[in-house]
Amino acid sequence: MLAATISMGLLARQLLADEQPVLPSEAKSPAEAKAKKASDAQRADDSKKGTALEPEKPAEPLSPGPAVVKQNNVNVRGKAAINSEVIARLKKGDAVTVLEEVTLKKPKADEPAKWARIALPTNSAVWVHNSFIDPANKAVIPKRLNLRSGPGENYSIVGHLDKGTAVKEIEAKGDWLKIEPPADAYGFVAAHLLSKEAAPPPVIVAAEPSKPAGAPELTPLVTPPPPAATTEPVVTPPPVVTPPDATPPVVAVAPPPVAPEPQEEVLVKRVISREGIVKRSVSIQAPTYFTLAALDTGKTINYVYSPTNSNVVLKDYFGQRVIVTGEELLDERWPNTPVITVDTIEAVP
């Protein structure tokens, strides 16, 4: 009896469900139902995995040719490395010539992987050993001579000169000569600091519209020349004759104005002395290779710079406690950390 009662109840529920009307908007073909099922399954799968991000497009490589510097105080280095020496500096908008793009196989964590090898700017200089230069005609003696970024064999090679090439000397330092760089001398700049120079838009010449078939020939209008101007005869007045006994009039001539002498501007050189520990710079855009760190906190208080004509070699003082004396200036990129041009440096025990 119980089984019969349950069977009758299920049959009645099925009949009621079959009798309920189906709305037109709810009626779906088998193909639509299958598509909806696949869409719901894809939506559920996406909600579990999360929305996938589109892969970042790689930066467009720098092809050989003209390029433009994107920001101020960009360092040109002797090698494609952050710890290489600075040969020159470029400012925003400077035009350079890219020779090739170099990709480092194993770049350090704090340096870019892509570098641009560019032709050296005309205002930079390179160095050669004077024993390889003929003192009579200033020409290269060996078959091939290396160009260095500084006065020493520890500096990077930035080009070559062939035998017989004449050089233009700028200054001498010991056994080394600073000369003007040849056209094929080069340096390295981080590739992301350059952008391709936009090519000028092509000049479009409008074509002359064709004449429709059967159109009448048109004669161009000829503008008649303007009538010749009539010139009236010029009457020259008779010269004024001064009697011999008459006194000629006195004409007062004003003296020429005297320009004030320019005042010479007096610049006051700010010379300071600081004590600290010599460390290396870590930023690729740092104005110098070395910094001066505070004794108590270890933070950078100054960038230190030794000119090429100075006898101070900062790398010899790396990690030592020193007293630095020299002129202090500010670099616009580092307004809170001034740069000291070293006059003297003394190690403190």
C-alpha positions as YAML, in Angstrom:
chain: A
units: angstrom
residues:
- id: 1
  name: MET
  ca: [0.00, 0.00, 0.00]
- id: 2
  name: LEU
  ca: [2.77, 2.45, 0.89]
- id: 3
  name: ALA
  ca: [4.67, 1.77, -2.36]
- id: 4
  name: ALA
  ca: [1.48, 2.27, -4.41]
- id: 5
  name: THR
  ca: [0.77, 5.61, -2.69]
- id: 6
  name: ILE
  ca: [4.31, 6.93, -3.39]
- id: 7
  name: SER
  ca: [4.13, 5.87, -7.06]
- id: 8
  name: MET
  ca: [0.83, 7.69, -7.55]
- id: 9
  name: GLY
  ca: [2.23, 10.88, -5.96]
- id: 10
  name: LEU
  ca: [5.27, 10.93, -8.28]
- id: 11
  name: LEU
  ca: [3.06, 10.34, -11.32]
- id: 12
  name: ALA
  ca: [0.81, 13.26, -10.37]
- id: 13
  name: ARG
  ca: [3.81, 15.62, -9.91]
- id: 14
  name: GLN
  ca: [5.17, 14.64, -13.35]
- id: 15
  name: LEU
  ca: [1.80, 15.33, -14.96]
- id: 16
  name: LEU
  ca: [1.61, 18.80, -13.33]
- id: 17
  name: ALA
  ca: [5.11, 19.61, -14.51]
- id: 18
  name: ASP
  ca: [4.27, 18.56, -18.06]
- id: 19
  name: GLU
  ca: [1.15, 20.74, -18.07]
- id: 20
  name: GLN
  ca: [2.94, 23.99, -17.08]
- id: 21
  name: PRO
  ca: [3.33, 26.30, -20.11]
- id: 22
  name: VAL
  ca: [6.76, 27.14, -21.52]
- id: 23
  name: LEU
  ca: [7.39, 30.84, -22.20]
- id: 24
  name: PRO
  ca: [8.68, 31.74, -25.68]
- id: 25
  name: SER
  ca: [11.76, 33.41, -24.18]
- id: 26
  name: GLU
  ca: [12.60, 30.23, -22.25]
- id: 27
  name: ALA
  ca: [12.23, 27.84, -25.17]
- id: 28
  name: LYS
  ca: [15.67, 26.91, -26.57]
- id: 29
  name: SER
  ca: [16.76, 24.66, -29.37]
- id: 30
  name: PRO
  ca: [19.21, 21.81, -28.61]
- id: 31
  name: ALA
  ca: [22.06, 23.79, -30.24]
- id: 32
  name: GLU
  ca: [21.36, 26.88, -28.08]
- id: 33
  name: ALA
  ca: [21.17, 24.77, -24.93]
- id: 34
  name: LYS
  ca: [24.51, 23.16, -25.77]
- id: 35
  name: ALA
  ca: [26.14, 26.57, -26.42]
- id: 36
  name: LYS
  ca: [24.78, 27.94, -23.12]
- id: 37
  name: LYS
  ca: [26.13, 24.92, -21.24]
- id: 38
  name: ALA
  ca: [29.58, 25.38, -22.75]
- id: 39
  name: SER
  ca: [29.51, 29.12, -21.91]
- id: 40
  name: ASP
  ca: [28.55, 28.42, -18.28]
- id: 41
  name: ALA
  ca: [31.32, 25.84, -17.98]
- id: 42
  name: GLN
  ca: [33.90, 28.31, -19.39]
- id: 43
  name: ARG
  ca: [32.68, 31.04, -17.02]
- id: 44
  name: ALA
  ca: [33.00, 28.71, -14.04]
- id: 45
  name: ASP
  ca: [36.51, 27.68, -15.13]
- id: 46
  name: ASP
  ca: [37.58, 31.34, -15.48]
- id: 47
  name: SER
  ca: [36.23, 32.16, -12.02]
- id: 48
  name: LYS
  ca: [38.39, 29.39, -10.54]
- id: 49
  name: LYS
  ca: [41.60, 30.22, -12.38]
- id: 50
  name: GLY
  ca: [41.23, 34.01, -12.44]
- id: 51
  name: THR
  ca: [41.42, 36.28, -15.46]
- id: 52
  name: ALA
  ca: [44.66, 35.78, -17.37]
- id: 53
  name: LEU
  ca: [46.65, 38.94, -18.03]
- id: 54
  name: GLU
  ca: [47.76, 39.68, -21.54]
- id: 55
  name: PRO
  ca: [51.54, 39.23, -21.95]
- id: 56
  name: GLU
  ca: [53.47, 42.49, -21.89]
- id: 57
  name: LYS
  ca: [54.64, 43.53, -25.33]
- id: 58
  name: PRO
  ca: [58.45, 43.62, -25.59]
- id: 59
  name: ALA
  ca: [60.05, 47.01, -26.17]
- id: 60
  name: GLU
  ca: [60.76, 47.80, -29.82]
- id: 61
  name: PRO
  ca: [64.50, 47.32, -30.50]
- id: 62
  name: LEU
  ca: [66.64, 50.29, -31.53]
- id: 63
  name: SER
  ca: [67.68, 49.88, -35.14]
- id: 64
  name: PRO
  ca: [70.86, 51.57, -36.43]
- id: 65
  name: GLY
  ca: [70.26, 55.19, -37.31]
- id: 66
  name: PRO
  ca: [69.32, 58.50, -35.68]
- id: 67
  name: ALA
  ca: [67.78, 58.59, -32.20]
- id: 68
  name: VAL
  ca: [66.88, 61.21, -29.58]
- id: 69
  name: VAL
  ca: [67.75, 61.34, -25.85]
- id: 70
  name: LYS
  ca: [64.60, 61.10, -23.69]
- id: 71
  name: GLN
  ca: [65.83, 62.83, -20.47]
- id: 72
  name: ASN
  ca: [68.56, 65.06, -19.06]
- id: 73
  name: ASN
  ca: [72.01, 64.01, -17.80]
- id: 74
  name: VAL
  ca: [72.22, 60.67, -19.59]
- id: 75
  name: ASN
  ca: [75.62, 58.99, -19.09]
- id: 76
  name: VAL
  ca: [77.65, 57.71, -22.05]
- id: 77
  name: ARG
  ca: [79.84, 54.87, -20.76]
- id: 78
  name: GLY
  ca: [82.92, 53.06, -22.06]
- id: 79
  name: LYS
  ca: [81.28, 49.63, -21.83]
- id: 80
  name: ALA
  ca: [77.74, 48.23, -21.68]
- id: 81
  name: ALA
  ca: [77.85, 48.00, -17.89]
- id: 82
  name: ILE
  ca: [76.66, 50.15, -14.99]
- id: 83
  name: ASN
  ca: [80.11, 50.20, -13.35]
- id: 84
  name: SER
  ca: [81.92, 51.35, -16.51]
- id: 85
  name: GLU
  ca: [83.49, 54.81, -16.66]
- id: 86
  name: VAL
  ca: [81.48, 57.83, -17.88]
- id: 87
  name: ILE
  ca: [82.88, 59.30, -21.11]
- id: 88
  name: ALA
  ca: [80.32, 62.07, -21.75]
- id: 89
  name: ARG
  ca: [76.86, 63.24, -20.72]
- id: 90
  name: LEU
  ca: [73.84, 64.01, -22.89]
- id: 91
  name: LYS
  ca: [70.80, 66.18, -22.29]
- id: 92
  name: LYS
  ca: [67.17, 65.75, -23.28]
- id: 93
  name: GLY
  ca: [66.58, 66.25, -27.00]
- id: 94
  name: ASP
  ca: [70.20, 65.59, -28.08]
- id: 95
  name: ALA
  ca: [70.45, 63.72, -31.38]
- id: 96
  name: VAL
  ca: [72.71, 60.63, -31.47]
- id: 97
  name: THR
  ca: [73.55, 57.96, -34.02]
- id: 98
  name: VAL
  ca: [72.83, 54.37, -32.92]
- id: 99
  name: LEU
  ca: [75.34, 51.85, -34.32]
- id: 100
  name: GLU
  ca: [73.73, 48.73, -32.83]
- id: 101
  name: GLU
  ca: [71.71, 47.46, -29.86]
- id: 102
  name: VAL
  ca: [73.54, 45.14, -27.43]
- id: 103
  name: THR
  ca: [71.67, 42.66, -25.19]
- id: 104
  name: LEU
  ca: [73.51, 41.38, -22.11]
- id: 105
  name: LYS
  ca: [73.28, 37.62, -21.55]
- id: 106
  name: LYS
  ca: [73.44, 37.82, -17.75]
- id: 107
  name: PRO
  ca: [72.69, 41.41, -16.61]
- id: 108
  name: LYS
  ca: [72.98, 42.30, -12.95]
- id: 109
  name: ALA
  ca: [69.86, 42.94, -10.91]
- id: 110
  name: ASP
  ca: [70.37, 46.71, -10.85]
- id: 111
  name: GLU
  ca: [71.40, 47.32, -14.47]
- id: 112
  name: PRO
  ca: [69.52, 47.30, -17.80]
- id: 113
  name: ALA
  ca: [69.77, 44.30, -20.12]
- id: 114
  name: LYS
  ca: [69.72, 46.32, -23.36]
- id: 115
  name: TRP
  ca: [72.33, 48.95, -24.34]
- id: 116
  name: ALA
  ca: [72.79, 51.10, -27.43]
- id: 117
  name: ARG
  ca: [76.26, 51.48, -28.93]
- id: 118
  name: ILE
  ca: [76.34, 55.04, -30.28]
- id: 119
  name: ALA
  ca: [78.83, 57.26, -32.09]
- id: 120
  name: LEU
  ca: [80.68, 59.46, -29.57]
- id: 121
  name: PRO
  ca: [79.45, 63.07, -29.37]
- id: 122
  name: THR
  ca: [81.75, 65.62, -31.00]
- id: 123
  name: ASN
  ca: [82.40, 67.40, -27.68]
- id: 124
  name: SER
  ca: [83.93, 64.29, -26.06]
- id: 125
  name: ALA
  ca: [87.57, 63.14, -26.23]
- id: 126
  name: VAL
  ca: [89.60, 59.92, -26.35]
- id: 127
  name: TRP
  ca: [93.15, 59.02, -25.27]
- id: 128
  name: VAL
  ca: [96.15, 57.36, -26.97]
- id: 129
  name: HIS
  ca: [99.67, 56.53, -25.73]
- id: 130
  name: ASN
  ca: [102.14, 59.11, -27.05]
- id: 131
  name: SER
  ca: [104.78, 56.47, -27.88]
- id: 132
  name: PHE
  ca: [102.58, 55.36, -30.80]
- id: 133
  name: ILE
  ca: [102.25, 58.89, -32.27]
- id: 134
  name: ASP
  ca: [104.93, 60.39, -34.55]
- id: 135
  name: PRO
  ca: [105.94, 63.70, -32.88]
- id: 136
  name: ALA
  ca: [106.82, 65.25, -36.24]
- id: 137
  name: ASN
  ca: [103.49, 64.90, -38.09]
- id: 138
  name: LYS
  ca: [101.20, 63.65, -35.26]
- id: 139
  name: ALA
  ca: [100.37, 60.47, -37.22]
- id: 140
  name: VAL
  ca: [99.72, 56.92, -35.96]
- id: 141
  name: ILE
  ca: [102.82, 54.70, -36.13]
- id: 142
  name: PRO
  ca: [101.50, 51.11, -35.63]
- id: 143
  name: LYS
  ca: [99.17, 49.28, -38.01]
- id: 144
  name: ARG
  ca: [96.23, 49.57, -35.58]
- id: 145
  name: LEU
  ca: [96.06, 51.74, -32.45]
- id: 146
  name: ASN
  ca: [93.49, 51.40, -29.64]
- id: 147
  name: LEU
  ca: [91.54, 54.45, -28.49]
- id: 148
  name: ARG
  ca: [90.88, 54.57, -24.73]
- id: 149
  name: SER
  ca: [88.25, 56.45, -22.71]
- id: 150
  name: GLY
  ca: [90.92, 57.67, -20.26]
- id: 151
  name: PRO
  ca: [94.69, 58.00, -19.76]
- id: 152
  name: GLY
  ca: [95.52, 54.40, -18.92]
- id: 153
  name: GLU
  ca: [95.28, 50.82, -20.12]
- id: 154
  name: ASN
  ca: [92.64, 50.09, -17.45]
- id: 155
  name: TYR
  ca: [90.16, 52.31, -19.35]
- id: 156
  name: SER
  ca: [87.79, 50.88, -21.97]
- id: 157
  name: ILE
  ca: [88.61, 50.64, -25.68]
- id: 158
  name: VAL
  ca: [86.23, 52.95, -27.57]
- id: 159
  name: GLY
  ca: [87.60, 52.67, -31.13]
- id: 160
  name: HIS
  ca: [90.72, 52.26, -33.29]
- id: 161
  name: LEU
  ca: [92.97, 54.29, -35.58]
- id: 162
  name: ASP
  ca: [94.79, 52.96, -38.63]
- id: 163
  name: LYS
  ca: [98.43, 53.57, -39.45]
- id: 164
  name: GLY
  ca: [99.18, 57.04, -40.85]
- id: 165
  name: THR
  ca: [96.02, 58.68, -39.45]
- id: 166
  name: ALA
  ca: [96.72, 62.19, -38.19]
- id: 167
  name: VAL
  ca: [95.40, 63.09, -34.74]
- id: 168
  name: LYS
  ca: [94.51, 66.45, -33.21]
- id: 169
  name: GLU
  ca: [95.99, 66.80, -29.72]
- id: 170
  name: ILE
  ca: [93.96, 68.53, -27.00]
- id: 171
  name: GLU
  ca: [96.20, 68.01, -23.96]
- id: 172
  name: ALA
  ca: [98.91, 65.72, -22.60]
- id: 173
  name: LYS
  ca: [98.94, 63.85, -19.29]
- id: 174
  name: GLY
  ca: [102.06, 61.86, -18.55]
- id: 175
  name: ASP
  ca: [102.60, 59.37, -21.38]
- id: 176
  name: TRP
  ca: [99.06, 59.83, -22.71]
- id: 177
  name: LEU
  ca: [97.52, 62.29, -25.18]
- id: 178
  name: LYS
  ca: [93.91, 63.45, -25.22]
- id: 179
  name: ILE
  ca: [92.73, 63.80, -28.85]
- id: 180
  name: GLU
  ca: [89.55, 64.58, -30.74]
- id: 181
  name: PRO
  ca: [87.53, 61.38, -31.37]
- id: 182
  name: PRO
  ca: [87.29, 60.04, -34.93]
- id: 183
  name: ALA
  ca: [83.94, 59.48, -36.58]
- id: 184
  name: ASP
  ca: [83.89, 55.75, -35.73]
- id: 185
  name: ALA
  ca: [84.62, 56.14, -31.98]
- id: 186
  name: TYR
  ca: [81.77, 54.84, -29.82]
- id: 187
  name: GLY
  ca: [80.25, 54.64, -26.35]
- id: 188
  name: PHE
  ca: [77.28, 52.93, -24.69]
- id: 189
  name: VAL
  ca: [73.93, 54.28, -23.41]
- id: 190
  name: ALA
  ca: [71.08, 52.39, -21.73]
- id: 191
  name: ALA
  ca: [68.66, 51.65, -24.58]
- id: 192
  name: HIS
  ca: [65.52, 52.70, -22.67]
- id: 193
  name: LEU
  ca: [66.87, 56.26, -22.44]
- id: 194
  name: LEU
  ca: [66.75, 56.67, -26.25]
- id: 195
  name: SER
  ca: [63.88, 56.79, -28.71]
- id: 196
  name: LYS
  ca: [63.87, 56.47, -32.47]
- id: 197
  name: GLU
  ca: [63.92, 59.79, -34.28]
- id: 198
  name: ALA
  ca: [60.66, 60.20, -36.17]
- id: 199
  name: ALA
  ca: [61.09, 60.32, -39.95]
- id: 200
  name: PRO
  ca: [59.82, 63.49, -41.67]
- id: 201
  name: PRO
  ca: [56.37, 63.06, -43.25]
- id: 202
  name: PRO
  ca: [56.46, 62.39, -47.00]
- id: 203
  name: VAL
  ca: [55.73, 65.28, -49.29]
- id: 204
  name: ILE
  ca: [52.52, 64.56, -51.19]
- id: 205
  name: VAL
  ca: [52.26, 66.26, -54.58]
- id: 206
  name: ALA
  ca: [48.69, 66.68, -55.73]
- id: 207
  name: ALA
  ca: [48.20, 65.30, -59.23]
- id: 208
  name: GLU
  ca: [46.71, 67.58, -61.83]
- id: 209
  name: PRO
  ca: [43.05, 66.61, -62.37]
- id: 210
  name: SER
  ca: [42.40, 64.96, -65.70]
- id: 211
  name: LYS
  ca: [40.20, 66.75, -68.19]
- id: 212
  name: PRO
  ca: [36.88, 65.01, -68.94]
- id: 213
  name: ALA
  ca: [36.39, 63.74, -72.48]
- id: 214
  name: GLY
  ca: [34.74, 66.29, -74.71]
- id: 215
  name: ALA
  ca: [35.47, 69.25, -72.44]
- id: 216
  name: PRO
  ca: [36.25, 72.48, -74.30]
- id: 217
  name: GLU
  ca: [39.79, 73.79, -74.43]
- id: 218
  name: LEU
  ca: [40.29, 76.65, -71.96]
- id: 219
  name: THR
  ca: [42.65, 79.49, -72.69]
- id: 220
  name: PRO
  ca: [44.49, 80.72, -69.58]
- id: 221
  name: LEU
  ca: [43.86, 84.30, -68.64]
- id: 222
  name: VAL
  ca: [46.81, 86.59, -69.30]
- id: 223
  name: THR
  ca: [47.12, 89.50, -66.92]
- id: 224
  name: PRO
  ca: [48.31, 92.56, -68.84]
- id: 225
  name: PRO
  ca: [51.44, 94.20, -67.45]
- id: 226
  name: PRO
  ca: [50.88, 97.33, -65.38]
- id: 227
  name: PRO
  ca: [51.25, 100.59, -67.28]
- id: 228
  name: ALA
  ca: [54.68, 102.12, -67.18]
- id: 229
  name: ALA
  ca: [54.98, 104.79, -64.54]
- id: 230
  name: THR
  ca: [55.43, 108.27, -65.97]
- id: 231
  name: THR
  ca: [58.39, 110.01, -64.44]
- id: 232
  name: GLU
  ca: [58.39, 113.75, -64.09]
- id: 233
  name: PRO
  ca: [61.62, 115.58, -64.76]
- id: 234
  name: VAL
  ca: [63.66, 116.20, -61.63]
- id: 235
  name: VAL
  ca: [64.47, 119.86, -61.16]
- id: 236
  name: THR
  ca: [67.80, 120.38, -59.42]
- id: 237
  name: PRO
  ca: [67.87, 123.62, -57.39]
- id: 238
  name: PRO
  ca: [70.77, 125.95, -58.12]
- id: 239
  name: PRO
  ca: [73.71, 125.73, -55.71]
- id: 240
  name: VAL
  ca: [73.87, 128.24, -52.89]
- id: 241
  name: VAL
  ca: [76.86, 130.55, -53.35]
- id: 242
  name: THR
  ca: [78.32, 131.97, -50.16]
- id: 243
  name: PRO
  ca: [79.94, 135.39, -50.49]
- id: 244
  name: PRO
  ca: [83.71, 135.39, -49.79]
- id: 245
  name: ASP
  ca: [83.41, 137.72, -46.81]
- id: 246
  name: ALA
  ca: [80.55, 135.78, -45.16]
- id: 247
  name: THR
  ca: [81.24, 133.70, -42.06]
- id: 248
  name: PRO
  ca: [80.16, 130.05, -42.49]
- id: 249
  name: PRO
  ca: [77.60, 128.90, -39.96]
- id: 250
  name: VAL
  ca: [78.84, 126.85, -37.03]
- id: 251
  name: VAL
  ca: [77.23, 123.41, -36.78]
- id: 252
  name: ALA
  ca: [77.31, 121.79, -33.32]
- id: 253
  name: VAL
  ca: [78.18, 118.11, -33.45]
- id: 254
  name: ALA
  ca: [77.07, 116.01, -30.48]
- id: 255
  name: PRO
  ca: [79.78, 113.67, -29.14]
- id: 256
  name: PRO
  ca: [79.08, 109.93, -29.65]
- id: 257
  name: PRO
  ca: [77.57, 108.18, -26.64]
- id: 258
  name: VAL
  ca: [80.03, 106.27, -24.51]
- id: 259
  name: ALA
  ca: [78.93, 102.74, -23.74]
- id: 260
  name: PRO
  ca: [79.38, 101.77, -20.08]
- id: 261
  name: GLU
  ca: [82.06, 99.21, -19.45]
- id: 262
  name: PRO
  ca: [80.62, 95.78, -18.65]
- id: 263
  name: GLN
  ca: [80.92, 94.79, -15.03]
- id: 264
  name: GLU
  ca: [82.77, 91.51, -14.57]
- id: 265
  name: GLU
  ca: [80.67, 88.98, -12.71]
- id: 266
  name: VAL
  ca: [82.43, 87.67, -9.64]
- id: 267
  name: LEU
  ca: [81.74, 84.01, -8.94]
- id: 268
  name: VAL
  ca: [82.36, 82.75, -5.43]
- id: 269
  name: LYS
  ca: [83.77, 79.22, -5.34]
- id: 270
  name: ARG
  ca: [82.24, 77.11, -2.56]
- id: 271
  name: VAL
  ca: [85.06, 74.98, -1.13]
- id: 272
  name: ILE
  ca: [84.24, 72.58, 1.72]
- id: 273
  name: SER
  ca: [85.81, 69.69, 3.61]
- id: 274
  name: ARG
  ca: [83.86, 66.55, 4.46]
- id: 275
  name: GLU
  ca: [84.76, 63.36, 6.33]
- id: 276
  name: GLY
  ca: [83.27, 59.99, 5.44]
- id: 277
  name: ILE
  ca: [83.81, 56.59, 3.81]
- id: 278
  name: VAL
  ca: [84.34, 56.23, 0.04]
- id: 279
  name: LYS
  ca: [81.79, 53.88, -1.57]
- id: 280
  name: ARG
  ca: [80.64, 53.06, -5.12]
- id: 281
  name: SER
  ca: [77.51, 54.50, -6.72]
- id: 282
  name: VAL
  ca: [74.74, 52.00, -7.41]
- id: 283
  name: SER
  ca: [72.46, 53.97, -9.75]
- id: 284
  name: ILE
  ca: [73.02, 53.96, -13.51]
- id: 285
  name: GLN
  ca: [72.19, 57.68, -13.63]
- id: 286
  name: ALA
  ca: [74.46, 58.67, -10.75]
- id: 287
  name: PRO
  ca: [76.61, 61.70, -11.67]
- id: 288
  name: THR
  ca: [79.82, 59.99, -10.45]
- id: 289
  name: TYR
  ca: [81.21, 56.53, -9.76]
- id: 290
  name: PHE
  ca: [81.91, 57.12, -6.06]
- id: 291
  name: THR
  ca: [80.03, 58.51, -3.05]
- id: 292
  name: LEU
  ca: [80.96, 59.74, 0.41]
- id: 293
  name: ALA
  ca: [78.96, 57.97, 3.14]
- id: 294
  name: ALA
  ca: [78.36, 59.35, 6.65]
- id: 295
  name: LEU
  ca: [80.37, 57.73, 9.43]
- id: 296
  name: ASP
  ca: [77.42, 57.27, 11.80]
- id: 297
  name: THR
  ca: [74.52, 56.34, 9.48]
- id: 298
  name: GLY
  ca: [76.28, 55.04, 6.36]
- id: 299
  name: LYS
  ca: [73.99, 57.14, 4.15]
- id: 300
  name: THR
  ca: [75.32, 59.04, 1.12]
- id: 301
  name: ILE
  ca: [76.10, 62.68, 1.92]
- id: 302
  name: ASN
  ca: [78.02, 63.61, -1.25]
- id: 303
  name: TYR
  ca: [78.98, 62.34, -4.67]
- id: 304
  name: VAL
  ca: [82.74, 62.72, -5.24]
- id: 305
  name: TYR
  ca: [84.34, 63.39, -8.62]
- id: 306
  name: SER
  ca: [87.98, 63.52, -9.68]
- id: 307
  name: PRO
  ca: [88.70, 65.38, -12.97]
- id: 308
  name: THR
  ca: [90.78, 63.63, -15.63]
- id: 309
  name: ASN
  ca: [93.60, 66.16, -15.22]
- id: 310
  name: SER
  ca: [93.80, 65.46, -11.47]
- id: 311
  name: ASN
  ca: [96.27, 63.11, -9.81]
- id: 312
  name: VAL
  ca: [93.61, 61.79, -7.41]
- id: 313
  name: VAL
  ca: [92.49, 58.19, -8.14]
- id: 314
  name: LEU
  ca: [89.32, 57.62, -6.13]
- id: 315
  name: LYS
  ca: [89.27, 53.86, -6.54]
- id: 316
  name: ASP
  ca: [92.47, 53.68, -4.44]
- id: 317
  name: TYR
  ca: [90.45, 55.03, -1.48]
- id: 318
  name: PHE
  ca: [87.47, 52.68, -1.87]
- id: 319
  name: GLY
  ca: [86.18, 51.57, 1.55]
- id: 320
  name: GLN
  ca: [88.54, 53.91, 3.47]
- id: 321
  name: ARG
  ca: [87.74, 56.73, 5.87]
- id: 322
  name: VAL
  ca: [88.89, 59.99, 4.27]
- id: 323
  name: ILE
  ca: [88.67, 63.77, 4.45]
- id: 324
  name: VAL
  ca: [87.75, 65.28, 1.07]
- id: 325
  name: THR
  ca: [88.31, 68.96, 0.22]
- id: 326
  name: GLY
  ca: [87.01, 70.59, -2.96]
- id: 327
  name: GLU
  ca: [84.32, 72.64, -4.67]
- id: 328
  name: GLU
  ca: [80.73, 71.61, -3.91]
- id: 329
  name: LEU
  ca: [78.07, 71.91, -6.62]
- id: 330
  name: LEU
  ca: [74.55, 70.59, -7.23]
- id: 331
  name: ASP
  ca: [73.44, 68.27, -10.07]
- id: 332
  name: GLU
  ca: [69.87, 69.01, -11.20]
- id: 333
  name: ARG
  ca: [68.93, 65.32, -11.00]
- id: 334
  name: TRP
  ca: [70.13, 65.00, -7.39]
- id: 335
  name: PRO
  ca: [69.10, 68.26, -5.65]
- id: 336
  name: ASN
  ca: [69.51, 66.75, -2.18]
- id: 337
  name: THR
  ca: [72.98, 65.24, -2.71]
- id: 338
  name: PRO
  ca: [75.69, 67.69, -3.90]
- id: 339
  name: VAL
  ca: [78.79, 66.74, -5.89]
- id: 340
  name: ILE
  ca: [82.32, 67.51, -4.62]
- id: 341
  name: THR
  ca: [85.05, 68.04, -7.24]
- id: 342
  name: VAL
  ca: [88.05, 66.72, -5.33]
- id: 343
  name: ASP
  ca: [91.03, 69.04, -4.88]
- id: 344
  name: THR
  ca: [92.66, 67.01, -2.08]
- id: 345
  name: ILE
  ca: [91.82, 63.73, -0.35]
- id: 346
  name: GLU
  ca: [93.44, 62.38, 2.82]
- id: 347
  name: ALA
  ca: [93.00, 58.94, 4.38]
- id: 348
  name: VAL
  ca: [92.13, 59.03, 8.07]
- id: 349
  name: PRO
  ca: [93.49, 56.16, 10.20]
...
